[in-house]
Amino acid sequence: MDYELRIVVEKVAVNSQEVIKCDTITSYALQRPTSNGELGLRHEEQISLLGKIQTVLLAEQSVLLDHDPHVCPVCGNPLKKNGYKASDFHAVFSDHTIYMQTYHCSHPKCRWHRSPTIKSLFGSTIHPDLATLHCEQGALYSYREAEKNLERWNGHPRRVNNHTHVKRMTDKVGAVLSEHNQLVPTAEECAAPAQDLLIQVDGEHIPIQEQDKRSFEALSTIVYRPEHLQAVDHHHRQIMEKTCVISAVDDQLHTMKAYLLHAARKQGISPETTVTALADGAKNCWEVLLTMKPYCGTLECILDWFHIVQKFQNVKNALGEALESAKWKLWHGNAPEALAKLALLRDNMPDEAKRSRLTGLYDYLQRNQAYLINYHERSQTNKPYTSQVAESHIEALINARHKRTKKCNGPVKVRIMSYKSER
C-alpha cells in the first residue's frame, strides 16, 4: 500500500475547536530511502516549507492588522473599502507580499484615504531576526562575504540580503551604538578607583574599494588593571578582564578620545591613578593617549618594544647582525648611544637601498625618543613594556573581517618579548 505525508495548516476556533479553514501546504511520497541524502528534507526543501507556512500565517495576520475605526478622521463620515495595497515583508528565510485593505472617505468632497503598509505600521519591512543576522554578518565579514553567507543559508539569492542592504543595516546599528558609546558611563558601570592602569593603543589600515582611496585607519585601545594580567607560562600572559574600544571615524580623533576616556572610567581611572600607556609610535596614537593626562595622577607614555623589534627586524634582514649593538643599547635605555650608532652605520653605508632603511629606522626612533625607556629594567621588575596585546586585538579584528585569517577568541594572550628572547 502506498502512502503520502501531507503538511496541513488548520485555522481552528479556540472555544469550539471547529476547523474554520484547512490549507494543504505540501505532500511528500513515502518511499524507502536509498541514501542518507533522501532522509528527511533537503536544505532547499526545508526553506521552501518554512516559506509556505509563513505565507498562510501572514495571510491570516494581515486581516488582524485592520483594526483602526472605519471613520474618516477629517470629516467623520464612514470609510469605504478601496481595494488592497501590496506590501513587502522579509522574514529570516523567505520573502512575502502581504495584501492590506485600503480605504477612502465616502464623502465626495473629502479626499482622505488610508493605504497602510508593513513599513508604515512597524517602521521596517525586515523581521528583527533578519536584521540581527545582517548586523552580525556585517560586523564579522566584508559586506560581499556576508551576502554570500546569507545566500548559502537560504539556498538561493535574495535581494534583501545583498551587500547594500547588509551595509545599510550595519550602519544604522553602528550609528546607534556610536551615540550610546559617547555617553558618560554611569557609576554602576565604573569600577572602584584604580591605583594603576595600563592603556595600550594600536592601529591597523583597513582596505576599501572606493576609487582613489587605498585604506583608512582604525584605532584600537585596551584598558585594564595590572592585577588582571596573569601569567600563563614563562613566555605568555593573559588579560582576564579589560575594556576594549575601537574607532575608525575620521573626525580628528574626537570619537576615539571620548571612547578611551569612557573605557578608562569603566576601569577605575581617578586623579590618583598612575597610568602606563604603550603605543607603536604613530602620532595619532600619542595624541589619543595624551588626552588622559588631566584625568590621572601620572601618565607615562612608552614606545613599546614589540614595534621596536619589528622595525629592527625589517632592517636586519637587509643588513645582517650589524644592528645588534644599537638594539642592545636601546634595550638597556641608552637611546642617545643607539641613535649615534645607527647614524654611524647609515653614514657609512654605500648601498642606497640599505641606507634608506637605516634612515627610516633612525627617524622612527628619533621621532619617538621622548618615549624610549630602559626596557631591561622594566623587564627585571615585571613591568609592561610591549603593546603586543593591542596589536593582537586589532589584528584579530581586522583579519577576521577583512583578511579572513585566524581569529583570536577568548582572553588575549601576550608573548613576553625581551631582548634575550629575540636574539
Secondary structure as GFF3:
##gff-version 3
##sequence-region A 1 423
A	DSSP	beta_strand	4	12	.	.	.	ID=ss1
A	DSSP	beta_strand	19	29	.	.	.	ID=ss2
A	DSSP	three_ten_helix	36	38	.	.	.	ID=ss3
A	DSSP	alpha_helix	43	64	.	.	.	ID=ss4
A	DSSP	beta_strand	79	90	.	.	.	ID=ss5
A	DSSP	beta_strand	95	105	.	.	.	ID=ss6
A	DSSP	beta_strand	113	114	.	.	.	ID=ss7
A	DSSP	alpha_helix	118	122	.	.	.	ID=ss8
A	DSSP	alpha_helix	128	140	.	.	.	ID=ss9
A	DSSP	alpha_helix	143	154	.	.	.	ID=ss10
A	DSSP	three_ten_helix	159	161	.	.	.	ID=ss11
A	DSSP	alpha_helix	163	181	.	.	.	ID=ss12
A	DSSP	three_ten_helix	187	189	.	.	.	ID=ss13
A	DSSP	beta_strand	196	207	.	.	.	ID=ss14
A	DSSP	beta_strand	215	224	.	.	.	ID=ss15
A	DSSP	three_ten_helix	226	228	.	.	.	ID=ss16
A	DSSP	beta_strand	229	231	.	.	.	ID=ss17
A	DSSP	beta_strand	236	239	.	.	.	ID=ss18
A	DSSP	beta_strand	243	247	.	.	.	ID=ss19
A	DSSP	alpha_helix	254	266	.	.	.	ID=ss20
A	DSSP	beta_strand	274	279	.	.	.	ID=ss21
A	DSSP	alpha_helix	283	290	.	.	.	ID=ss22
A	DSSP	three_ten_helix	293	295	.	.	.	ID=ss23
A	DSSP	beta_strand	298	303	.	.	.	ID=ss24
A	DSSP	alpha_helix	305	319	.	.	.	ID=ss25
A	DSSP	three_ten_helix	320	323	.	.	.	ID=ss26
A	DSSP	alpha_helix	324	331	.	.	.	ID=ss27
A	DSSP	alpha_helix	335	347	.	.	.	ID=ss28
A	DSSP	alpha_helix	352	367	.	.	.	ID=ss29
A	DSSP	three_ten_helix	369	371	.	.	.	ID=ss30
A	DSSP	alpha_helix	375	380	.	.	.	ID=ss31
A	DSSP	alpha_helix	388	398	.	.	.	ID=ss32
A	DSSP	pi_helix	399	403	.	.	.	ID=ss33
A	DSSP	beta_strand	413	415	.	.	.	ID=ss34
A	DSSP	alpha_helix	419	422	.	.	.	ID=ss35
###
